Amino acid sequence: MHASRAPLTFAVLCGLVVGLGVCGTSAAADPPTYRCQGFDEPMNRSPMQIGRGRVLPLRAKLVLPDGSFGDDDTLTAPPMISLKFQPESGPEVDKSDGVEVRDYGKGKSFVFDKEAHWKFDLGTGNLPDDGKYTVSMHSGNEKEYRVDPACSLVFNLHGGG
């Protein structure tokens, strides 16, 4: 009976210390997964009709299953913005590299405020095409953390240039 417990005991102990490089492996644990429950008011109703030139104040919180939040103290890589355009015909087009940052945001990254929100103010004045867009928040470093589900907003852009 003691002989049958030895492999089990070793497996349990090995499982507890695998992150320390013991038991012949140095594999790191999976990164934590934060959930984003949607962008805050007024950007929480998808799809939205948006006039060209409007600024979209994207605000969100990242929450772990235990209720703790991902902020600028816990995440070294801030969440990133993704902007996709869906033309009437043809494949979706990534417009992330051309995002217009207004008051809050840095490049394609959200910034954190001490009111516990990740913030990005997306300008729509430089978007050349009317139509359907999807803006999303995703991890700034998938090896550090994941965001699932992600915050997303679908909006239909319209209006003159």
Secondary structure as the mmCIF struct_conf table of DSSP 4:
data_model
#
loop_
_struct_conf.conf_type_id
_struct_conf.id
_struct_conf.beg_label_comp_id
_struct_conf.beg_label_asym_id
_struct_conf.beg_label_seq_id
_struct_conf.end_label_comp_id
_struct_conf.end_label_asym_id
_struct_conf.end_label_seq_id
HELX_RH_AL_P HELX_RH_AL_P1 HIS A 2 VAL A 17
HELX_RH_3T_P HELX_RH_3T_P1 VAL A 18 LEU A 20
TURN_TY1_P TURN_TY1_P1 GLY A 21 GLY A 21
TURN_TY1_P TURN_TY1_P2 CYS A 23 GLY A 24
HELX_LH_PP_P HELX_LH_PP_P1 ALA A 27 PRO A 32
STRN STRN1 THR A 33 CYS A 36
HELX_LH_PP_P HELX_LH_PP_P2 PHE A 39 ASP A 40
TURN_TY1_P TURN_TY1_P3 GLU A 41 PRO A 42
BEND BEND1 MET A 43 MET A 43
BEND BEND2 ARG A 45 PRO A 47
STRN STRN2 MET A 48 GLY A 51
TURN_TY1_P TURN_TY1_P4 ARG A 52 GLY A 53
STRN STRN3 VAL A 55 ALA A 60
STRN STRN4 LEU A 62 VAL A 63
TURN_TY1_P TURN_TY1_P5 PRO A 65 ASP A 66
BEND BEND3 GLY A 67 GLY A 67
STRN STRN5 PHE A 69 GLY A 70
TURN_TY1_P TURN_TY1_P6 ASP A 72 THR A 74
BEND BEND4 THR A 76 ALA A 77
STRN STRN6 MET A 80 GLN A 86
BEND BEND5 GLU A 88 GLY A 90
STRN STRN7 VAL A 93 ASP A 94
HELX_RH_3T_P HELX_RH_3T_P2 SER A 96 GLY A 98
STRN STRN8 GLU A 100 VAL A 101
BEND BEND6 ASP A 103 TYR A 104
STRN STRN9 LYS A 106 LYS A 106
TURN_TY1_P TURN_TY1_P7 GLY A 107 LYS A 108
STRN STRN10 SER A 109 SER A 109
STRN STRN11 VAL A 111 ASP A 113
TURN_TY1_P TURN_TY1_P8 LYS A 114 ALA A 116
STRN STRN12 HIS A 117 GLY A 123
TURN_TY1_P TURN_TY1_P9 GLY A 125 ASN A 126
STRN STRN13 GLY A 131 HIS A 138
BEND BEND7 GLY A 140 GLY A 140
TURN_TY1_P TURN_TY1_P10 GLU A 142 GLU A 144
STRN STRN14 ARG A 146 VAL A 147
BEND BEND8 ASP A 148 PRO A 149
HELX_LH_PP_P HELX_LH_PP_P3 ALA A 150 CYS A 151
STRN STRN15 SER A 152 HIS A 158
BEND BEND9 GLY A 159 GLY A 159
#
